[in-house]
Amino acid sequence: MKLLFVDSMSNRTDPYGVLTQYVEQNMPDVELGRLSAPETMKLPVAVKKAFNEGADVAVVFATASGEEGHSLDLVYEKIMQVELEAVKYAFVV
């Protein structure tokens, strides 16, 4: 199984290291990769790219502050559209 971690370059924290450790210790048969969107509003595009690159599942890490905070609902809605088109799952955390 191929799992891609999708995040935004504007995130203030980077949990990819923790995820990498967990996957290596508990899921040795899972291939892990990463895609970073330039901003939070581009996360749906990054999820679509992850699926197009063969990811079976995407784990999306999204944080927003200030003016981006009110836009997360739209981002979630767009990610759901990508899931429906690809018939795959993206877990947003």
PyMOL Python script that loads the backbone (N, CA, C, O; Angstrom):
from pymol import cmd

cmd.read_pdbstr("""\
ATOM      1  N   MET A   1       0.841  -1.172   0.000  1.00  0.00           N
ATOM      2  CA  MET A   1       0.000   0.000   0.000  1.00  0.00           C
ATOM      3  C   MET A   1       0.887   1.236   0.000  1.00  0.00           C
ATOM      4  O   MET A   1       1.923   1.281   0.663  1.00  0.00           O
ATOM      5  N   LYS A   2       0.458   2.234  -0.755  1.00  0.00           N
ATOM      6  CA  LYS A   2       1.195   3.491  -0.818  1.00  0.00           C
ATOM      7  C   LYS A   2       0.390   4.577  -0.111  1.00  0.00           C
ATOM      8  O   LYS A   2      -0.754   4.848  -0.477  1.00  0.00           O
ATOM      9  N   LEU A   3       0.989   5.192   0.898  1.00  0.00           N
ATOM     10  CA  LEU A   3       0.370   6.251   1.671  1.00  0.00           C
ATOM     11  C   LEU A   3       1.166   7.526   1.447  1.00  0.00           C
ATOM     12  O   LEU A   3       2.384   7.539   1.622  1.00  0.00           O
ATOM     13  N   LEU A   4       0.483   8.595   1.061  1.00  0.00           N
ATOM     14  CA  LEU A   4       1.162   9.875   0.899  1.00  0.00           C
ATOM     15  C   LEU A   4       0.687  10.856   1.947  1.00  0.00           C
ATOM     16  O   LEU A   4      -0.512  11.019   2.176  1.00  0.00           O
ATOM     17  N   PHE A   5       1.644  11.500   2.575  1.00  0.00           N
ATOM     18  CA  PHE A   5       1.391  12.548   3.553  1.00  0.00           C
ATOM     19  C   PHE A   5       1.354  13.861   2.778  1.00  0.00           C
ATOM     20  O   PHE A   5       2.307  14.210   2.081  1.00  0.00           O
ATOM     21  N   VAL A   6       0.246  14.580   2.907  1.00  0.00           N
ATOM     22  CA  VAL A   6       0.074  15.845   2.194  1.00  0.00           C
ATOM     23  C   VAL A   6      -0.050  16.959   3.225  1.00  0.00           C
ATOM     24  O   VAL A   6      -0.896  16.904   4.119  1.00  0.00           O
ATOM     25  N   ASP A   7       0.808  17.972   3.088  1.00  0.00           N
ATOM     26  CA  ASP A   7       0.740  19.101   4.004  1.00  0.00           C
ATOM     27  C   ASP A   7       0.948  20.396   3.239  1.00  0.00           C
ATOM     28  O   ASP A   7       1.111  20.400   2.019  1.00  0.00           O
ATOM     29  N   SER A   8       0.939  21.480   3.972  1.00  0.00           N
ATOM     30  CA  SER A   8       1.120  22.803   3.384  1.00  0.00           C
ATOM     31  C   SER A   8       2.421  23.401   3.901  1.00  0.00           C
ATOM     32  O   SER A   8       2.782  23.225   5.065  1.00  0.00           O
ATOM     33  N   MET A   9       3.110  24.101   3.029  1.00  0.00           N
ATOM     34  CA  MET A   9       4.351  24.762   3.441  1.00  0.00           C
ATOM     35  C   MET A   9       4.097  25.854   4.476  1.00  0.00           C
ATOM     36  O   MET A   9       5.021  26.296   5.159  1.00  0.00           O
ATOM     37  N   SER A  10       2.838  26.289   4.590  1.00  0.00           N
ATOM     38  CA  SER A  10       2.509  27.340   5.554  1.00  0.00           C
ATOM     39  C   SER A  10       2.199  26.792   6.950  1.00  0.00           C
ATOM     40  O   SER A  10       1.961  27.573   7.871  1.00  0.00           O
ATOM     41  N   ASN A  11       2.196  25.462   7.126  1.00  0.00           N
ATOM     42  CA  ASN A  11       1.961  24.886   8.456  1.00  0.00           C
ATOM     43  C   ASN A  11       3.072  25.298   9.410  1.00  0.00           C
ATOM     44  O   ASN A  11       4.233  25.417   9.020  1.00  0.00           O
ATOM     45  N   ARG A  12       2.702  25.508  10.643  1.00  0.00           N
ATOM     46  CA  ARG A  12       3.691  25.902  11.651  1.00  0.00           C
ATOM     47  C   ARG A  12       4.374  24.706  12.291  1.00  0.00           C
ATOM     48  O   ARG A  12       5.457  24.837  12.861  1.00  0.00           O
ATOM     49  N   THR A  13       3.751  23.553  12.200  1.00  0.00           N
ATOM     50  CA  THR A  13       4.347  22.337  12.755  1.00  0.00           C
ATOM     51  C   THR A  13       4.510  21.310  11.646  1.00  0.00           C
ATOM     52  O   THR A  13       3.836  21.373  10.618  1.00  0.00           O
ATOM     53  N   ASP A  14       5.414  20.366  11.869  1.00  0.00           N
ATOM     54  CA  ASP A  14       5.698  19.345  10.867  1.00  0.00           C
ATOM     55  C   ASP A  14       5.679  17.964  11.518  1.00  0.00           C
ATOM     56  O   ASP A  14       6.693  17.521  12.056  1.00  0.00           O
ATOM     57  N   PRO A  15       4.533  17.280  11.474  1.00  0.00           N
ATOM     58  CA  PRO A  15       4.421  15.966  12.108  1.00  0.00           C
ATOM     59  C   PRO A  15       4.924  14.816  11.237  1.00  0.00           C
ATOM     60  O   PRO A  15       4.777  13.657  11.625  1.00  0.00           O
ATOM     61  N   TYR A  16       5.511  15.097  10.078  1.00  0.00           N
ATOM     62  CA  TYR A  16       5.936  14.040   9.159  1.00  0.00           C
ATOM     63  C   TYR A  16       6.944  13.093   9.815  1.00  0.00           C
ATOM     64  O   TYR A  16       6.885  11.886   9.584  1.00  0.00           O
ATOM     65  N   GLY A  17       7.845  13.604  10.610  1.00  0.00           N
ATOM     66  CA  GLY A  17       8.831  12.756  11.288  1.00  0.00           C
ATOM     67  C   GLY A  17       8.182  11.744  12.211  1.00  0.00           C
ATOM     68  O   GLY A  17       8.591  10.584  12.249  1.00  0.00           O
ATOM     69  N   VAL A  18       7.181  12.169  12.948  1.00  0.00           N
ATOM     70  CA  VAL A  18       6.457  11.279  13.861  1.00  0.00           C
ATOM     71  C   VAL A  18       5.715  10.217  13.060  1.00  0.00           C
ATOM     72  O   VAL A  18       5.735   9.038  13.416  1.00  0.00           O
ATOM     73  N   LEU A  19       5.060  10.635  11.975  1.00  0.00           N
ATOM     74  CA  LEU A  19       4.343   9.686  11.127  1.00  0.00           C
ATOM     75  C   LEU A  19       5.299   8.672  10.515  1.00  0.00           C
ATOM     76  O   LEU A  19       4.989   7.482  10.464  1.00  0.00           O
ATOM     77  N   THR A  20       6.449   9.127  10.052  1.00  0.00           N
ATOM     78  CA  THR A  20       7.446   8.241   9.453  1.00  0.00           C
ATOM     79  C   THR A  20       7.893   7.180  10.456  1.00  0.00           C
ATOM     80  O   THR A  20       7.957   5.998  10.119  1.00  0.00           O
ATOM     81  N   GLN A  21       8.199   7.591  11.676  1.00  0.00           N
ATOM     82  CA  GLN A  21       8.607   6.643  12.723  1.00  0.00           C
ATOM     83  C   GLN A  21       7.523   5.613  12.973  1.00  0.00           C
ATOM     84  O   GLN A  21       7.803   4.415  13.038  1.00  0.00           O
ATOM     85  N   TYR A  22       6.272   6.077  13.115  1.00  0.00           N
ATOM     86  CA  TYR A  22       5.162   5.165  13.396  1.00  0.00           C
ATOM     87  C   TYR A  22       4.993   4.146  12.271  1.00  0.00           C
ATOM     88  O   TYR A  22       4.848   2.952  12.530  1.00  0.00           O
ATOM     89  N   VAL A  23       5.011   4.613  11.029  1.00  0.00           N
ATOM     90  CA  VAL A  23       4.816   3.713   9.896  1.00  0.00           C
ATOM     91  C   VAL A  23       5.952   2.704   9.805  1.00  0.00           C
ATOM     92  O   VAL A  23       5.702   1.521   9.572  1.00  0.00           O
ATOM     93  N   GLU A  24       7.182   3.140   9.982  1.00  0.00           N
ATOM     94  CA  GLU A  24       8.328   2.230   9.912  1.00  0.00           C
ATOM     95  C   GLU A  24       8.260   1.154  10.984  1.00  0.00           C
ATOM     96  O   GLU A  24       8.616   0.004  10.726  1.00  0.00           O
ATOM     97  N   GLN A  25       7.806   1.510  12.188  1.00  0.00           N
ATOM     98  CA  GLN A  25       7.751   0.558  13.291  1.00  0.00           C
ATOM     99  C   GLN A  25       6.547  -0.372  13.222  1.00  0.00           C
ATOM    100  O   GLN A  25       6.643  -1.537  13.607  1.00  0.00           O
ATOM    101  N   ASN A  26       5.415   0.130  12.737  1.00  0.00           N
ATOM    102  CA  ASN A  26       4.170  -0.626  12.833  1.00  0.00           C
ATOM    103  C   ASN A  26       3.596  -1.116  11.505  1.00  0.00           C
ATOM    104  O   ASN A  26       2.731  -1.991  11.488  1.00  0.00           O
ATOM    105  N   MET A  27       4.068  -0.559  10.402  1.00  0.00           N
ATOM    106  CA  MET A  27       3.524  -0.937   9.094  1.00  0.00           C
ATOM    107  C   MET A  27       4.657  -1.055   8.073  1.00  0.00           C
ATOM    108  O   MET A  27       4.760  -0.231   7.164  1.00  0.00           O
ATOM    109  N   PRO A  28       5.496  -2.064   8.218  1.00  0.00           N
ATOM    110  CA  PRO A  28       6.671  -2.161   7.342  1.00  0.00           C
ATOM    111  C   PRO A  28       6.346  -2.365   5.866  1.00  0.00           C
ATOM    112  O   PRO A  28       7.192  -2.100   5.013  1.00  0.00           O
ATOM    113  N   ASP A  29       5.143  -2.830   5.549  1.00  0.00           N
ATOM    114  CA  ASP A  29       4.777  -3.057   4.156  1.00  0.00           C
ATOM    115  C   ASP A  29       4.161  -1.831   3.478  1.00  0.00           C
ATOM    116  O   ASP A  29       3.759  -1.901   2.317  1.00  0.00           O
ATOM    117  N   VAL A  30       4.085  -0.707   4.199  1.00  0.00           N
ATOM    118  CA  VAL A  30       3.503   0.520   3.653  1.00  0.00           C
ATOM    119  C   VAL A  30       4.608   1.418   3.109  1.00  0.00           C
ATOM    120  O   VAL A  30       5.584   1.719   3.796  1.00  0.00           O
ATOM    121  N   GLU A  31       4.430   1.837   1.862  1.00  0.00           N
ATOM    122  CA  GLU A  31       5.353   2.793   1.244  1.00  0.00           C
ATOM    123  C   GLU A  31       4.851   4.192   1.585  1.00  0.00           C
ATOM    124  O   GLU A  31       3.691   4.517   1.333  1.00  0.00           O
ATOM    125  N   LEU A  32       5.717   5.011   2.153  1.00  0.00           N
ATOM    126  CA  LEU A  32       5.337   6.344   2.614  1.00  0.00           C
ATOM    127  C   LEU A  32       6.011   7.410   1.767  1.00  0.00           C
ATOM    128  O   LEU A  32       7.205   7.323   1.480  1.00  0.00           O
ATOM    129  N   GLY A  33       5.244   8.414   1.368  1.00  0.00           N
ATOM    130  CA  GLY A  33       5.787   9.533   0.611  1.00  0.00           C
ATOM    131  C   GLY A  33       5.195  10.832   1.116  1.00  0.00           C
ATOM    132  O   GLY A  33       4.362  10.838   2.023  1.00  0.00           O
ATOM    133  N   ARG A  34       5.631  11.935   0.522  1.00  0.00           N
ATOM    134  CA  ARG A  34       5.180  13.242   0.983  1.00  0.00           C
ATOM    135  C   ARG A  34       5.013  14.205  -0.182  1.00  0.00           C
ATOM    136  O   ARG A  34       5.808  14.217  -1.122  1.00  0.00           O
ATOM    137  N   LEU A  35       3.960  15.011  -0.100  1.00  0.00           N
ATOM    138  CA  LEU A  35       3.728  16.119  -1.021  1.00  0.00           C
ATOM    139  C   LEU A  35       3.405  17.349  -0.185  1.00  0.00           C
ATOM    140  O   LEU A  35       2.635  17.267   0.772  1.00  0.00           O
ATOM    141  N   SER A  36       3.983  18.472  -0.536  1.00  0.00           N
ATOM    142  CA  SER A  36       3.699  19.713   0.182  1.00  0.00           C
ATOM    143  C   SER A  36       3.113  20.740  -0.777  1.00  0.00           C
ATOM    144  O   SER A  36       3.696  21.038  -1.819  1.00  0.00           O
ATOM    145  N   ALA A  37       1.961  21.271  -0.413  1.00  0.00           N
ATOM    146  CA  ALA A  37       1.325  22.332  -1.189  1.00  0.00           C
ATOM    147  C   ALA A  37       1.912  23.666  -0.761  1.00  0.00           C
ATOM    148  O   ALA A  37       2.313  23.811   0.394  1.00  0.00           O
ATOM    149  N   PRO A  38       1.975  24.645  -1.657  1.00  0.00           N
ATOM    150  CA  PRO A  38       2.549  25.931  -1.296  1.00  0.00           C
ATOM    151  C   PRO A  38       1.723  26.710  -0.275  1.00  0.00           C
ATOM    152  O   PRO A  38       2.255  27.547   0.453  1.00  0.00           O
ATOM    153  N   GLU A  39       0.421  26.428  -0.226  1.00  0.00           N
ATOM    154  CA  GLU A  39      -0.459  27.098   0.729  1.00  0.00           C
ATOM    155  C   GLU A  39      -1.648  26.200   1.029  1.00  0.00           C
ATOM    156  O   GLU A  39      -1.900  25.237   0.304  1.00  0.00           O
ATOM    157  N   THR A  40      -2.371  26.504   2.078  1.00  0.00           N
ATOM    158  CA  THR A  40      -3.487  25.679   2.523  1.00  0.00           C
ATOM    159  C   THR A  40      -4.547  25.510   1.442  1.00  0.00           C
ATOM    160  O   THR A  40      -5.085  24.415   1.279  1.00  0.00           O
ATOM    161  N   MET A  41      -4.853  26.556   0.709  1.00  0.00           N
ATOM    162  CA  MET A  41      -5.896  26.485  -0.313  1.00  0.00           C
ATOM    163  C   MET A  41      -5.532  25.540  -1.465  1.00  0.00           C
ATOM    164  O   MET A  41      -6.409  25.155  -2.238  1.00  0.00           O
ATOM    165  N   LYS A  42      -4.273  25.166  -1.591  1.00  0.00           N
ATOM    166  CA  LYS A  42      -3.828  24.261  -2.656  1.00  0.00           C
ATOM    167  C   LYS A  42      -3.801  22.793  -2.221  1.00  0.00           C
ATOM    168  O   LYS A  42      -3.396  21.930  -2.999  1.00  0.00           O
ATOM    169  N   LEU A  43      -4.225  22.503  -0.998  1.00  0.00           N
ATOM    170  CA  LEU A  43      -4.214  21.125  -0.513  1.00  0.00           C
ATOM    171  C   LEU A  43      -5.049  20.172  -1.383  1.00  0.00           C
ATOM    172  O   LEU A  43      -4.599  19.055  -1.636  1.00  0.00           O
ATOM    173  N   PRO A  44      -6.241  20.561  -1.849  1.00  0.00           N
ATOM    174  CA  PRO A  44      -6.991  19.638  -2.712  1.00  0.00           C
ATOM    175  C   PRO A  44      -6.224  19.266  -3.983  1.00  0.00           C
ATOM    176  O   PRO A  44      -6.305  18.127  -4.442  1.00  0.00           O
ATOM    177  N   VAL A  45      -5.493  20.203  -4.546  1.00  0.00           N
ATOM    178  CA  VAL A  45      -4.690  19.917  -5.740  1.00  0.00           C
ATOM    179  C   VAL A  45      -3.599  18.913  -5.403  1.00  0.00           C
ATOM    180  O   VAL A  45      -3.327  18.000  -6.183  1.00  0.00           O
ATOM    181  N   ALA A  46      -2.973  19.079  -4.238  1.00  0.00           N
ATOM    182  CA  ALA A  46      -1.917  18.156  -3.814  1.00  0.00           C
ATOM    183  C   ALA A  46      -2.482  16.758  -3.565  1.00  0.00           C
ATOM    184  O   ALA A  46      -1.824  15.766  -3.878  1.00  0.00           O
ATOM    185  N   VAL A  47      -3.684  16.668  -3.010  1.00  0.00           N
ATOM    186  CA  VAL A  47      -4.323  15.367  -2.794  1.00  0.00           C
ATOM    187  C   VAL A  47      -4.604  14.696  -4.140  1.00  0.00           C
ATOM    188  O   VAL A  47      -4.363  13.500  -4.299  1.00  0.00           O
ATOM    189  N   LYS A  48      -5.106  15.456  -5.095  1.00  0.00           N
ATOM    190  CA  LYS A  48      -5.360  14.907  -6.427  1.00  0.00           C
ATOM    191  C   LYS A  48      -4.065  14.411  -7.059  1.00  0.00           C
ATOM    192  O   LYS A  48      -4.044  13.347  -7.677  1.00  0.00           O
ATOM    193  N   LYS A  49      -2.986  15.177  -6.909  1.00  0.00           N
ATOM    194  CA  LYS A  49      -1.683  14.768  -7.429  1.00  0.00           C
ATOM    195  C   LYS A  49      -1.213  13.486  -6.755  1.00  0.00           C
ATOM    196  O   LYS A  49      -0.677  12.599  -7.419  1.00  0.00           O
ATOM    197  N   ALA A  50      -1.410  13.380  -5.438  1.00  0.00           N
ATOM    198  CA  ALA A  50      -1.022  12.172  -4.703  1.00  0.00           C
ATOM    199  C   ALA A  50      -1.739  10.954  -5.266  1.00  0.00           C
ATOM    200  O   ALA A  50      -1.118   9.915  -5.485  1.00  0.00           O
ATOM    201  N   PHE A  51      -3.038  11.072  -5.502  1.00  0.00           N
ATOM    202  CA  PHE A  51      -3.797   9.955  -6.060  1.00  0.00           C
ATOM    203  C   PHE A  51      -3.341   9.633  -7.477  1.00  0.00           C
ATOM    204  O   PHE A  51      -3.245   8.464  -7.849  1.00  0.00           O
ATOM    205  N   ASN A  52      -3.062  10.660  -8.266  1.00  0.00           N
ATOM    206  CA  ASN A  52      -2.584  10.439  -9.635  1.00  0.00           C
ATOM    207  C   ASN A  52      -1.208   9.774  -9.662  1.00  0.00           C
ATOM    208  O   ASN A  52      -0.871   9.089 -10.627  1.00  0.00           O
ATOM    209  N   GLU A  53      -0.414   9.972  -8.609  1.00  0.00           N
ATOM    210  CA  GLU A  53       0.914   9.355  -8.513  1.00  0.00           C
ATOM    211  C   GLU A  53       0.854   7.956  -7.903  1.00  0.00           C
ATOM    212  O   GLU A  53       1.893   7.358  -7.624  1.00  0.00           O
ATOM    213  N   GLY A  54      -0.346   7.433  -7.696  1.00  0.00           N
ATOM    214  CA  GLY A  54      -0.488   6.066  -7.249  1.00  0.00           C
ATOM    215  C   GLY A  54      -0.740   5.852  -5.773  1.00  0.00           C
ATOM    216  O   GLY A  54      -0.725   4.712  -5.310  1.00  0.00           O
ATOM    217  N   ALA A  55      -0.969   6.907  -5.028  1.00  0.00           N
ATOM    218  CA  ALA A  55      -1.257   6.746  -3.600  1.00  0.00           C
ATOM    219  C   ALA A  55      -2.594   6.046  -3.418  1.00  0.00           C
ATOM    220  O   ALA A  55      -3.573   6.367  -4.091  1.00  0.00           O
ATOM    221  N   ASP A  56      -2.624   5.093  -2.508  1.00  0.00           N
ATOM    222  CA  ASP A  56      -3.871   4.425  -2.159  1.00  0.00           C
ATOM    223  C   ASP A  56      -4.661   5.244  -1.144  1.00  0.00           C
ATOM    224  O   ASP A  56      -5.892   5.238  -1.139  1.00  0.00           O
ATOM    225  N   VAL A  57      -3.924   5.947  -0.285  1.00  0.00           N
ATOM    226  CA  VAL A  57      -4.513   6.752   0.784  1.00  0.00           C
ATOM    227  C   VAL A  57      -3.685   8.015   0.939  1.00  0.00           C
ATOM    228  O   VAL A  57      -2.464   7.993   0.776  1.00  0.00           O
ATOM    229  N   ALA A  58      -4.360   9.122   1.256  1.00  0.00           N
ATOM    230  CA  ALA A  58      -3.656  10.368   1.570  1.00  0.00           C
ATOM    231  C   ALA A  58      -4.000  10.771   3.000  1.00  0.00           C
ATOM    232  O   ALA A  58      -5.159  10.715   3.411  1.00  0.00           O
ATOM    233  N   VAL A  59      -2.988  11.175   3.745  1.00  0.00           N
ATOM    234  CA  VAL A  59      -3.186  11.743   5.074  1.00  0.00           C
ATOM    235  C   VAL A  59      -2.848  13.220   4.941  1.00  0.00           C
ATOM    236  O   VAL A  59      -1.711  13.581   4.639  1.00  0.00           O
ATOM    237  N   VAL A  60      -3.841  14.069   5.167  1.00  0.00           N
ATOM    238  CA  VAL A  60      -3.685  15.506   4.961  1.00  0.00           C
ATOM    239  C   VAL A  60      -3.564  16.191   6.313  1.00  0.00           C
ATOM    240  O   VAL A  60      -4.437  16.058   7.171  1.00  0.00           O
ATOM    241  N   PHE A  61      -2.474  16.924   6.492  1.00  0.00           N
ATOM    242  CA  PHE A  61      -2.271  17.691   7.721  1.00  0.00           C
ATOM    243  C   PHE A  61      -2.482  19.157   7.380  1.00  0.00           C
ATOM    244  O   PHE A  61      -1.711  19.745   6.622  1.00  0.00           O
ATOM    245  N   ALA A  62      -3.534  19.742   7.944  1.00  0.00           N
ATOM    246  CA  ALA A  62      -3.879  21.123   7.622  1.00  0.00           C
ATOM    247  C   ALA A  62      -3.989  21.958   8.886  1.00  0.00           C
ATOM    248  O   ALA A  62      -4.727  21.623   9.813  1.00  0.00           O
ATOM    249  N   THR A  63      -3.255  23.029   8.903  1.00  0.00           N
ATOM    250  CA  THR A  63      -3.417  24.037   9.943  1.00  0.00           C
ATOM    251  C   THR A  63      -3.617  25.370   9.246  1.00  0.00           C
ATOM    252  O   THR A  63      -3.122  25.586   8.140  1.00  0.00           O
ATOM    253  N   ALA A  64      -4.330  26.240   9.886  1.00  0.00           N
ATOM    254  CA  ALA A  64      -4.565  27.557   9.303  1.00  0.00           C
ATOM    255  C   ALA A  64      -4.605  28.585  10.420  1.00  0.00           C
ATOM    256  O   ALA A  64      -5.034  28.306  11.539  1.00  0.00           O
ATOM    257  N   SER A  65      -4.155  29.750  10.088  1.00  0.00           N
ATOM    258  CA  SER A  65      -4.204  30.838  11.053  1.00  0.00           C
ATOM    259  C   SER A  65      -4.589  32.112  10.327  1.00  0.00           C
ATOM    260  O   SER A  65      -4.410  32.233   9.115  1.00  0.00           O
ATOM    261  N   GLY A  66      -5.110  33.043  11.071  1.00  0.00           N
ATOM    262  CA  GLY A  66      -5.458  34.329  10.496  1.00  0.00           C
ATOM    263  C   GLY A  66      -6.474  34.224   9.388  1.00  0.00           C
ATOM    264  O   GLY A  66      -7.535  33.625   9.563  1.00  0.00           O
ATOM    265  N   GLU A  67      -6.156  34.798   8.257  1.00  0.00           N
ATOM    266  CA  GLU A  67      -7.107  34.873   7.162  1.00  0.00           C
ATOM    267  C   GLU A  67      -7.392  33.532   6.497  1.00  0.00           C
ATOM    268  O   GLU A  67      -8.419  33.386   5.834  1.00  0.00           O
ATOM    269  N   GLU A  68      -6.499  32.538   6.659  1.00  0.00           N
ATOM    270  CA  GLU A  68      -6.748  31.218   6.075  1.00  0.00           C
ATOM    271  C   GLU A  68      -7.728  30.395   6.907  1.00  0.00           C
ATOM    272  O   GLU A  68      -8.327  29.452   6.389  1.00  0.00           O
ATOM    273  N   GLY A  69      -7.900  30.725   8.166  1.00  0.00           N
ATOM    274  CA  GLY A  69      -8.740  29.945   9.061  1.00  0.00           C
ATOM    275  C   GLY A  69     -10.153  29.733   8.566  1.00  0.00           C
ATOM    276  O   GLY A  69     -10.688  28.632   8.690  1.00  0.00           O
ATOM    277  N   HIS A  70     -10.770  30.757   8.009  1.00  0.00           N
ATOM    278  CA  HIS A  70     -12.154  30.644   7.536  1.00  0.00           C
ATOM    279  C   HIS A  70     -12.263  29.849   6.237  1.00  0.00           C
ATOM    280  O   HIS A  70     -13.367  29.490   5.827  1.00  0.00           O
ATOM    281  N   SER A  71     -11.146  29.572   5.591  1.00  0.00           N
ATOM    282  CA  SER A  71     -11.156  28.874   4.306  1.00  0.00           C
ATOM    283  C   SER A  71     -11.072  27.356   4.433  1.00  0.00           C
ATOM    284  O   SER A  71     -11.233  26.649   3.438  1.00  0.00           O
ATOM    285  N   LEU A  72     -10.824  26.843   5.635  1.00  0.00           N
ATOM    286  CA  LEU A  72     -10.665  25.392   5.789  1.00  0.00           C
ATOM    287  C   LEU A  72     -11.903  24.601   5.390  1.00  0.00           C
ATOM    288  O   LEU A  72     -11.785  23.493   4.866  1.00  0.00           O
ATOM    289  N   ASP A  73     -13.082  25.152   5.631  1.00  0.00           N
ATOM    290  CA  ASP A  73     -14.303  24.443   5.229  1.00  0.00           C
ATOM    291  C   ASP A  73     -14.324  24.220   3.727  1.00  0.00           C
ATOM    292  O   ASP A  73     -14.697  23.142   3.264  1.00  0.00           O
ATOM    293  N   LEU A  74     -13.933  25.215   2.972  1.00  0.00           N
ATOM    294  CA  LEU A  74     -13.886  25.088   1.522  1.00  0.00           C
ATOM    295  C   LEU A  74     -12.839  24.058   1.103  1.00  0.00           C
ATOM    296  O   LEU A  74     -13.067  23.273   0.183  1.00  0.00           O
ATOM    297  N   VAL A  75     -11.701  24.066   1.776  1.00  0.00           N
ATOM    298  CA  VAL A  75     -10.639  23.090   1.485  1.00  0.00           C
ATOM    299  C   VAL A  75     -11.146  21.674   1.734  1.00  0.00           C
ATOM    300  O   VAL A  75     -10.928  20.787   0.908  1.00  0.00           O
ATOM    301  N   TYR A  76     -11.818  21.449   2.861  1.00  0.00           N
ATOM    302  CA  TYR A  76     -12.362  20.128   3.179  1.00  0.00           C
ATOM    303  C   TYR A  76     -13.370  19.687   2.117  1.00  0.00           C
ATOM    304  O   TYR A  76     -13.362  18.533   1.688  1.00  0.00           O
ATOM    305  N   GLU A  77     -14.231  20.604   1.699  1.00  0.00           N
ATOM    306  CA  GLU A  77     -15.231  20.284   0.687  1.00  0.00           C
ATOM    307  C   GLU A  77     -14.559  19.882  -0.633  1.00  0.00           C
ATOM    308  O   GLU A  77     -14.976  18.917  -1.273  1.00  0.00           O
ATOM    309  N   LYS A  78     -13.543  20.606  -1.029  1.00  0.00           N
ATOM    310  CA  LYS A  78     -12.840  20.291  -2.277  1.00  0.00           C
ATOM    311  C   LYS A  78     -12.107  18.954  -2.179  1.00  0.00           C
ATOM    312  O   LYS A  78     -12.050  18.205  -3.154  1.00  0.00           O
ATOM    313  N   ILE A  79     -11.550  18.655  -1.011  1.00  0.00           N
ATOM    314  CA  ILE A  79     -10.880  17.364  -0.821  1.00  0.00           C
ATOM    315  C   ILE A  79     -11.891  16.230  -0.933  1.00  0.00           C
ATOM    316  O   ILE A  79     -11.574  15.178  -1.489  1.00  0.00           O
ATOM    317  N   MET A  80     -13.102  16.424  -0.415  1.00  0.00           N
ATOM    318  CA  MET A  80     -14.143  15.399  -0.553  1.00  0.00           C
ATOM    319  C   MET A  80     -14.491  15.167  -2.019  1.00  0.00           C
ATOM    320  O   MET A  80     -14.735  14.028  -2.417  1.00  0.00           O
ATOM    321  N   GLN A  81     -14.521  16.219  -2.829  1.00  0.00           N
ATOM    322  CA  GLN A  81     -14.775  16.066  -4.257  1.00  0.00           C
ATOM    323  C   GLN A  81     -13.671  15.245  -4.918  1.00  0.00           C
ATOM    324  O   GLN A  81     -13.946  14.396  -5.767  1.00  0.00           O
ATOM    325  N   VAL A  82     -12.423  15.500  -4.527  1.00  0.00           N
ATOM    326  CA  VAL A  82     -11.293  14.742  -5.067  1.00  0.00           C
ATOM    327  C   VAL A  82     -11.422  13.271  -4.683  1.00  0.00           C
ATOM    328  O   VAL A  82     -11.177  12.390  -5.507  1.00  0.00           O
ATOM    329  N   GLU A  83     -11.806  13.001  -3.435  1.00  0.00           N
ATOM    330  CA  GLU A  83     -12.004  11.618  -2.986  1.00  0.00           C
ATOM    331  C   GLU A  83     -13.049  10.904  -3.840  1.00  0.00           C
ATOM    332  O   GLU A  83     -12.843   9.767  -4.265  1.00  0.00           O
ATOM    333  N   LEU A  84     -14.161  11.574  -4.085  1.00  0.00           N
ATOM    334  CA  LEU A  84     -15.228  10.973  -4.875  1.00  0.00           C
ATOM    335  C   LEU A  84     -14.793  10.699  -6.304  1.00  0.00           C
ATOM    336  O   LEU A  84     -15.138   9.663  -6.872  1.00  0.00           O
ATOM    337  N   GLU A  85     -14.042  11.615  -6.883  1.00  0.00           N
ATOM    338  CA  GLU A  85     -13.558  11.413  -8.253  1.00  0.00           C
ATOM    339  C   GLU A  85     -12.565  10.263  -8.339  1.00  0.00           C
ATOM    340  O   GLU A  85     -12.600   9.477  -9.285  1.00  0.00           O
ATOM    341  N   ALA A  86     -11.684  10.166  -7.354  1.00  0.00           N
ATOM    342  CA  ALA A  86     -10.631   9.139  -7.371  1.00  0.00           C
ATOM    343  C   ALA A  86     -11.094   7.813  -6.779  1.00  0.00           C
ATOM    344  O   ALA A  86     -10.445   6.788  -6.992  1.00  0.00           O
ATOM    345  N   VAL A  87     -12.196   7.811  -6.047  1.00  0.00           N
ATOM    346  CA  VAL A  87     -12.698   6.654  -5.317  1.00  0.00           C
ATOM    347  C   VAL A  87     -11.597   6.146  -4.371  1.00  0.00           C
ATOM    348  O   VAL A  87     -11.298   4.953  -4.314  1.00  0.00           O
ATOM    349  N   LYS A  88     -11.014   7.090  -3.640  1.00  0.00           N
ATOM    350  CA  LYS A  88      -9.985   6.800  -2.635  1.00  0.00           C
ATOM    351  C   LYS A  88     -10.238   7.713  -1.444  1.00  0.00           C
ATOM    352  O   LYS A  88     -11.044   8.641  -1.514  1.00  0.00           O
ATOM    353  N   TYR A  89      -9.533   7.435  -0.349  1.00  0.00           N
ATOM    354  CA  TYR A  89      -9.748   8.201   0.871  1.00  0.00           C
ATOM    355  C   TYR A  89      -8.587   9.149   1.162  1.00  0.00           C
ATOM    356  O   TYR A  89      -7.419   8.836   0.934  1.00  0.00           O
ATOM    357  N   ALA A  90      -8.961  10.320   1.674  1.00  0.00           N
ATOM    358  CA  ALA A  90      -8.002  11.282   2.192  1.00  0.00           C
ATOM    359  C   ALA A  90      -8.445  11.608   3.615  1.00  0.00           C
ATOM    360  O   ALA A  90      -9.544  12.121   3.828  1.00  0.00           O
ATOM    361  N   PHE A  91      -7.597  11.314   4.572  1.00  0.00           N
ATOM    362  CA  PHE A  91      -7.914  11.584   5.973  1.00  0.00           C
ATOM    363  C   PHE A  91      -7.298  12.921   6.365  1.00  0.00           C
ATOM    364  O   PHE A  91      -6.079  13.092   6.328  1.00  0.00           O
ATOM    365  N   VAL A  92      -8.155  13.865   6.739  1.00  0.00           N
ATOM    366  CA  VAL A  92      -7.701  15.209   7.093  1.00  0.00           C
ATOM    367  C   VAL A  92      -7.565  15.303   8.604  1.00  0.00           C
ATOM    368  O   VAL A  92      -8.506  15.035   9.351  1.00  0.00           O
ATOM    369  N   VAL A  93      -6.377  15.690   9.032  1.00  0.00           N
ATOM    370  CA  VAL A  93      -6.117  15.866  10.469  1.00  0.00           C
ATOM    371  C   VAL A  93      -5.610  17.251  10.734  1.00  0.00           C
ATOM    372  O   VAL A  93      -5.332  17.598  11.882  1.00  0.00           O
TER     373      VAL A  93
END
""", "prot")
cmd.dss("prot")
cmd.show_as("cartoon", "prot")
cmd.util.cbc("prot")
cmd.orient("prot")
